C-alpha cells in the first residue's frame, strides 16, 4: 500500500470516528432540541437526499477539477457543520446542519473513492478496499461506545467539540499528505508517530 492510500485511509478513519461519536445518540439530541419523530426522520432524509443528489454532480465535475481540492473542501465543510451542532436549539437549525453535512459528504465521498481507486494496487485491490470498509466499521463501533461514555459523564457540547476537533485533524492530515508532500519529504511533514504509521518510515 502506497503513501497516498495510507493518507486517505487515515483521514477516512478520522472522519468515521468523528461521525460515529454521535451515531445513535442523534435521536436523543433531536428530542432535546424539541424535535419529534417526523422532524428527526425528515432531517436525516434531507441529509441523504442532499448527498445522493450532489454525489452525482460532484462526481461528474471531479473528472475535470482537482479531486484532492474538492475532497479537502468536503472534509473542511464537515468540520464546520459539526461545530454547528453547538448552536442547534431548534428543529429548523438541525435541518440546516444536516443539509450542510450532506453537502460536505457529497464533496468528500466520490472524490475519496476515485482517488483511492487511482492509487490502489490492482493485485491487492480486495485487501485494500477491505481495509477501507472493515476499518471504517471498526472505527465507527469504537466511536459509538466512546460517544456513549462521553454523554454519560459529560455533555453533548463536549461531544460536539471533540467531534469537530477530530474532523479538523482529519482535514489537516489531508492537506499535509495530499498537497504538501510534493514540497517536503514525509519526515518533514509529520511528527514521528504519524510518520511511522502512514509511511512505515523508521526512526533513524
N, C-alpha and C positions, 0 to 999 in steps of 0.2 A: 504494500500500500504506500503510495507516494505522499509527499508532504501536503499537497493540496487536499487530498481526501481526508487526511488526519485533521486538518484545519476545519474542513466542512463538518466532519463528524463531531468534533469537539464543540463547535458552535451550535450545532443541531441539538446535541445533548443538553447544552445550557438552555436553549430555547425550551425544550420539553420539560426540563426541570423547573424553570420559572413558571411555565404554564401549568404544570402538574401540581404546583403548590396550592393552587386554588381548587382545581379539579371538582370533586363532588360538593365542595364547600360553596360553590357558586350558588346552589339552590338556597342555602341558608342565608347567604349575603343578600340575595334578591329579596327574600322575605323581610330582612331587616330594613331595607330601603323602601318598603311599602309595596312591593310587587306581589301580584297574585300569580296563580298558575299560568294564566294566559299571557301575562306580561313576561314571565320567566321564559316560557317556550317561544314567545314572539321575539324576544331579544336574541335568543340563541339561533332562531331561524334566520333572523336578519344577518347574523354573522355568517351562517352557512351560505345563504343566498349571495351575499357580498363576495365571499371567497369564490364561490362557483362561477359567478358571472365575470369577475375580474380575472380569475385564473386564465380563462381563455384569451382575454385581451392582452394581459401582461405576458403570457407565454408567447403570443404572436409577436409583440413588439420586442421581446427579448432576443429574437432572432436577428434584430437589426441594431440593437443598442447593447451596451455593456451589461452582461448578465451579473457581473460582480457588483456593479454600482446599484443596479435595481434590487439585488438581493440585500445588500447592505442597507439600502433605504428601507426595505421591509423590516429588517431587524431593528433599525432605529425607531421606526414608527411603532413597532410593537412595544418597545421600552417606554415611549411617550404615553401610549394608550394604557399601559399597565399602571403607570403612576397616576393616570387619570381616574383610576378606581378610587383614589383617596378623596376625590371630590364628588363622587356619586352619592346623592342623597334622595334621589327620586327615580322612578322608572324611566322617565324621559332621558335623564343623563346616562342611565345604564344602556339605553338603546344607542346613544351616541358613541359610547365607548366600544360597544360590541361592533358597531359599524366600522369604527377606526381599526379595531383588531382584525376585522375581516379584510380591510384594505391592506394592512400590514402582511397578513398571511398570503394574500394574493401576489404581493410583490416578492415575497421570500420563497414560497413553495416551488413554483415551476422553475424558477431560476436556480434554486438549490439542486433540484433533481437533474436539471440539464447539465449543470457544472459537474455534478458527481458522476454522471454517466460519461461525460467527456474525459474525465480524469481516471475512470475505472480501468483496472487491468482485466481485459476480457477473459483471461484464463482463470481469474478468481472473482468474477462478477458476482456469483452466487454468495460467496463468503462475504464480500464487501457490502452487498445490499442486505445481507443478514445482519451484519454489524449495525447497519443503519436502522433497520426495522426492530430487531431484537434489542439493541442497545437503547433505543428511544423508549421502548416499553418498560425496560428495567428501570431506567432513569425516572420515568413518569411514576411508576409504582413507588419508588423510594420517595419521590417528591410528595405524593399524596399523603403518605404516612407523616412526613415532616410537616406538611401543612396542617394536618390534624393536631399534631403536638403543639404547633405554634398557636393555633386558635384556642386550644385548651388552656394554655398558660399565659398567652399574651392577648393579641387583638388582631382584627382584620387590617388595621392601619399598619401594624408592624409587618404583617404578611405581605401587604402590597408594596411596602418599601423594599423588603427583601426581594420580592419578585422583580421589581423594577431594576434593582441593582444587578441581579443576575442577568437580566436582559441587556443592560448596558455593558456588562462584562463580555457577554456573547458578541455584541456588536464591535467592541474594541478588538477582540480576538480576530474577527473577520477583517477589520480594517488593517490590522498588522499583518496577518497571514496572507491575505489575498491582494493587498495593494502595496504594502511597504516592503515585502520580501524581495522585490526586484531591485530595491535600492540597498538592501542590507542582507547580510548573512543571517540565518536563523538565530545564531548565538547572540547577534546584536539586537534582536527584536524582543526576545522573551527572556524572563528570568529562568534560571536553570531547571526548576521542576517542570515547567511547561515545555521547555525546550526538549527535555528528555522524553516526555510523554508524546509530544507531537512529532518530533523529528528523529527520535532514537539517537540523539547526539550524546555521546558520553562526555562526562566531565574530564577535563584534562588533569 
